[in-house]
Amino acid sequence: MDFPPGIGAGDGEHGSFGDRGRGGPLAQATHTHSAMEDPRRVEEGLGHIPLEDYDREKKKELAKIDDESDRIDDDDTEKEGRSRAEQDDQQVKEKDKEEQPLIKKKSKRVATLDAFRGLTIVVMILVDDAGGVYSRIDHSPWNGCTLADFVMPFFLFIVGVAIALALKKIPKVNDAVKKTILRTLKLLFWGIILQGGYSHAPNDLSYGVDMKKIRWCGILQRIALVYLFVALVETFTTKLRPTVLAPGHFSIFTAYKWQWLGGFVAFLVYIITTYALYVPDWSFVVHNHHGPERYTVKCGMRGHLGPACNAVGYVDRQVWGINHLYTMPVWSRLKACTFSYPDSGPLRTDAPNWCRAPFEPEGLLSSISAILSGTIGIHYGHVLIHFKGHAERLKQWVSMAIVLLVVAIILHFTNAIPINKQLYSISYVCFTAGAAGIVFSGFYLLIDVWGLRTPFLFLEWIGMNAMLVFVMAAQGIFAAFINGWYYKNQDNNLVNWILNHVFIDVWKSERVGTLLYVIFAEILFWGVVAGVLHKLRIYWKL
């Protein structure tokens, strides 16, 4: 009978032991029966396992255990190595994070900047489109300050604040200079396109500009000049100022003495030119239905601050040419020019000749004075950077604003230097910069300190897309496009229909209807548009 390999040898040993103990055929039969059953019993786990097979199986089990142990050890070693590698990587990342320069860290956005910028845009739309029926909020005809007169210096103030925050993120001087020049060129381009004469009013569907009469100056052009000067001074003096402020209330001024020196130079140029430049007689030509007519203005003086013979107008006439100046100056609303004062109206028959003359409100010399508005704004930005406590910031801002307001009031009411937007007088700089400082501080307290952002989100959205709203709303590009689609005649368009039928006819008043139209159909509309664009992360920036 055949057996599985290895079982017969073991059974032979047991057989000899049995022969000696029991002997005879019965023992052999029993042994044979047992040998036949052993493989099945062993397979079922019930039988006896021979010693050699036991040793062999034991060795296999031990080898298997050793293999598993080695594999476990290898896995543990691999995991430990991976864990150590991950820890090393994490330590390297943390070290790199600690060593990263401050300029690369994303700082918390100051919401006050956007809200302040948005407020300026809103006021601009309001005074531009409702100032015609509410002359008290329109530009002052000459001396004095109205709501409209705050718009330009508020723009320049917030531009200065933004320069301080933006340039500290650009460590290389060359990169900062390139960015500054590129943005300046963009501002000049859009300024000439929007206010040079090519883009017309919403109710004037003509287009194109006579290059003999193109207007070179304007709102964006002035912003470009101030931005260029203030940003370049800030860039080139980076290594000339201490990184840590010295103790003392005036340390912020001494640390940025070069910026203040630049502003002081602009102040000297303006003051010396305004009071020392001789203004001779000058003449101009007016084209009316009778044909061209020449008028002469008698001057021959220095230091005059009236409409006719001031140095601001003389510089612009010499630099740009009288045909390239603004043709509808606000001084035509003065009592000497019209009986409709302070509203616009027909000129008096005995009106002086200068009432008909062009004048540039954003001219060269007045823009040099406007550099001071940007310089004061960048100072507020420096305070925001160096002073970390809210109380310290507000103390610096409010105290300076109060000083500026006091100086302006003294200069104006003593008649030393009247507040005048057209000349951009020093008293006007101080008064509007002080007002901007108070408003900025108030916004900062409400929005960034107390966290009342929800009531001002509307302004923030507009401020984030200020360029878009300025072009489309304040410059009337969107309204002009809508007016381009009319029925039978140009006055029968959607804008006029909404203004007349939804607002003026309902309120039975042109003044109230126009004001409500500007608030709801323009300001509110563009606020919603700006909010949607913010939600979509769409911004138009230069």
PyMOL commands that set and color helices and strands:
alter all, ss='L'
color gray80, all
select helices_A, chain A and resi 7-21+24-44+51-99+102-104+111-130+135-137+147-167+173-195+219-236+238-240+251-255+257-276+311-319+322-324+330-333+353-356+364-386+390-413+426-449+454-464+466-474+477-483+494-507+510-535
alter helices_A, ss='H'
color red, helices_A
select strands_A, chain A and resi 278-279+282-288+291-297+301-302
alter strands_A, ss='S'
color yellow, strands_A
deselect
rebuild
show_as cartoon
